[in-house]
Amino acid sequence: MDGDIGLPATAGTIVQTALSHFKSIDVLVNNAGIIFNKPFTDYTAEDFKSLVSTNLEGFLYITQLSIKQMLVQKSGGSIVTITAALARNPIRGVNASVPMMTKGGLETLTRHLAMEFAPDGIRVNAVAPGVVYTPMQRNTPQELLESRSPMGRPSTVKDIADAVLYLTDASTVTGDTLYVDGGWHLGRW
């Protein structure tokens, strides 16, 4: 579906469309997100609003509606949110403090929601990718991409999708962040 995920109406349309097609909501994957890098002092109020709208408000609106539906269904559910390894593990020279403020907030929300909705059988987890081979990286030199992973190999979209699928099926895993970053989160290498 096209739409601005930062608007409550978009979340409502997505949920209604899902219910009309599938009759229930059992899994939600929060994958909408934006990031752009610049020095902290160069971020503008408009930059901040854009990041908050997509990364936080979008999460809030779609997750609230999905959890409400899961509670009505009384059959549990799984929510997986894509965060970023960079939120917990900064790299000198990668100036993304303001976007990582939003991604770090998603990681915190993951733990809190997992605790709040565990009695209802709703599991809430996150996947924190490092560098991933995507079209966003097409202009980044291969050596630089490889240097951002202790394994010397960035993740693929399939690696991230496999982690999401694992978390949607892992019936006793909740409140966890699964790092899919080649070991980036372990520290300096």
C-alpha positions in Angstrom: 0.0 0.0 0.0 1.1 3.5 -0.7 0.8 6.1 2.0 2.6 8.1 4.7 3.0 5.7 7.6 3.4 8.7 9.9 -0.3 9.5 9.5 -2.9 7.6 11.7 -5.2 7.3 8.7 -2.6 5.3 6.8 -2.3 2.8 9.6 -6.1 2.5 9.8 -6.2 1.7 6.0 -3.5 -0.9 6.3 -5.2 -2.7 9.2 -8.6 -2.6 7.5 -7.1 -3.9 4.2 -5.3 -6.7 6.1 -8.5 -7.7 7.9 -10.5 -7.7 4.7 -8.0 -10.0 3.0 -6.9 -12.3 5.9 -9.7 -11.9 8.5 -7.1 -11.5 11.3 -3.8 -10.0 12.2 -1.4 -12.5 13.5 2.0 -10.9 12.6 3.1 -7.3 12.2 6.5 -6.4 10.8 7.4 -2.8 11.3 9.8 -2.2 8.5 9.2 1.4 7.5 12.0 3.6 8.4 14.3 6.4 7.2 17.9 7.3 8.0 20.2 10.1 6.8 23.6 11.0 8.1 24.9 14.4 8.9 26.7 16.1 11.9 24.4 16.4 14.9 24.5 20.2 14.8 23.3 20.2 11.2 20.0 18.3 11.8 17.1 20.7 11.3 13.7 20.8 12.9 12.3 19.5 9.6 14.8 16.6 9.6 13.7 15.7 13.2 10.0 15.8 12.3 10.6 13.6 9.3 12.5 11.0 11.4 10.0 11.0 14.2 7.0 10.8 11.8 8.3 7.8 9.9 10.3 5.9 12.5 8.3 6.5 15.7 4.8 7.8 14.8 4.4 5.2 12.1 5.4 2.5 14.6 3.0 3.8 17.2 -0.1 4.0 14.9 0.2 0.7 13.2 1.3 -1.2 16.3 -1.5 0.2 18.4 -4.1 -0.9 15.9 -2.5 -4.3 15.4 -2.3 -5.0 19.1 -5.9 -3.9 19.6 -6.9 -6.4 16.9 -4.7 -9.2 18.4 -6.4 -8.6 21.8 -9.9 -8.9 20.2 -8.8 -12.1 18.5 -7.5 -13.6 21.8 -5.0 -15.8 19.9 -1.7 -13.9 20.6 0.5 -12.6 17.9 3.9 -11.6 16.9 5.4 -8.1 16.3 8.8 -7.7 14.9 10.4 -4.3 14.4 13.4 -3.4 12.3 15.8 -1.2 14.3 19.5 -0.7 13.7 22.7 -2.1 15.2 24.1 1.4 14.9 21.6 2.6 17.6 23.5 0.7 20.3 26.9 0.6 18.7 28.0 3.9 17.2 30.9 4.1 14.7 33.1 7.2 14.6 32.6 9.0 11.4 29.1 7.7 10.9 27.1 10.7 11.9 23.6 9.4 12.5 22.9 10.4 16.1 19.4 11.8 15.5 18.1 8.9 13.4 19.6 6.5 15.9 17.7 8.3 18.7 14.5 7.1 17.0 15.8 3.6 16.3 17.0 3.3 19.9 13.5 4.3 21.0 12.1 1.4 19.0 14.4 -1.0 20.8 13.2 0.3 24.2 9.6 0.1 23.1 10.2 -3.5 22.1 11.1 -4.5 25.6 8.3 -2.6 27.2 5.6 -3.9 24.9 6.9 -7.4 25.3 6.4 -7.2 29.1 3.0 -5.4 28.8 1.5 -7.9 26.4 3.2 -11.2 27.4 0.1 -12.3 29.4 -1.9 -11.9 26.2 0.4 -14.1 24.2 1.6 -11.2 22.0 5.3 -11.4 21.5 7.3 -8.3 20.6 10.8 -8.5 19.2 13.2 -6.6 17.0 15.9 -7.2 14.4 18.9 -4.9 14.4 20.7 -5.0 11.1 24.1 -3.6 10.5 25.2 -2.9 6.9 22.9 -4.7 4.4 23.3 -5.2 0.7 20.5 -3.1 -0.6 20.1 -0.5 -3.4 20.7 2.2 -0.7 24.3 1.0 -0.6 24.9 0.9 -4.4 27.2 3.9 -4.3 29.2 2.7 -1.3 32.6 1.2 -2.1 32.6 -2.6 -1.5 35.7 -2.4 0.8 33.9 0.1 3.1 30.8 -2.2 3.3 33.0 -5.2 4.1 35.0 -3.2 6.7 31.8 -2.6 8.7 31.4 -6.3 9.6 33.8 -8.4 11.6 32.8 -11.3 9.4 33.9 -9.1 6.4 30.5 -9.6 4.8 27.4 -7.4 5.1 24.1 -9.0 5.6 21.7 -9.7 2.7 18.0 -8.9 2.6 17.5 -12.7 2.9 19.5 -12.7 6.2 17.2 -10.0 7.6 14.0 -11.8 6.4 15.2 -15.1 7.9 15.7 -13.4 11.2 12.2 -11.9 11.1 10.7 -15.2 10.2 12.5 -16.9 13.0 11.1 -14.3 15.5 7.6 -14.7 14.2 7.7 -18.4 14.8 9.8 -18.5 18.1 6.9 -19.1 20.5 8.8 -18.3 23.7 11.0 -15.5 22.5 9.8 -12.0 23.4 11.5 -8.7 24.3 14.6 -9.6 22.4 16.6 -7.8 19.8 18.3 -10.1 17.3 21.4 -8.5 15.9 22.0 -9.5 12.2 25.2 -7.5 11.7 28.1 -9.9 11.3 29.2 -9.2 14.9 29.2 -5.5 14.6 27.3 -5.2 18.0 30.1 -7.0 19.8 32.3 -3.9 19.7 35.5 -2.6 18.1 37.3 -5.1 15.8 
